[in-house]
């Protein structure tokens, strides 16, 4: 089942959060934003390394490019969507959600928001909408998340269960009963 089939319920969930939120497909022209988003989500973690700022920025840009290459190689046919906010005639990307749908499983490959957008319910609304659509279709939802990622609390609250620890990531599944089988 193509991931594009999930765009409509995700877009509706965003619109319910705020009328000026929308989704669109990521393009090559978005590479700078993708690097900026990755940098924003990892900055505090790397700041502790006490490297010069330029070195941190270059390292994070390199890691972002490697992550993008990995997603494109290992998740062919995935839906790579940017989350945008439209205000005063300007449209600004504020995050992303990447997913790949199979027959029995939908993999939430990545969901990330700029730090300035966190805590507004956007991520929760998207995950809940994805859960509802997955349930409607009789599928399960899986994802990888670092054990110390604050999103672990959200996933636990939404009923995800750990399938296994895969080194630096926990592999989670929903519904929990399907995750344990």
Secondary structure, DSSP 8 states (H G I E B T S, - for coil): --GGGGHHHHHHHHHHH-TTEEEEE--GGGHHHHHHHHHHHHHHHHHTT---HHHHHHHHHHHHHHHHHHHHHHSTT-EEEEEEEEETTEEEEEEEEEEEE-SSEEEEEEEEE-GGGTTSSHHHHHHHHHHHHHHHHT-EEEEEE-TT-THHHHHHHTT-EEEEEETTEEEEEESHHHHH-
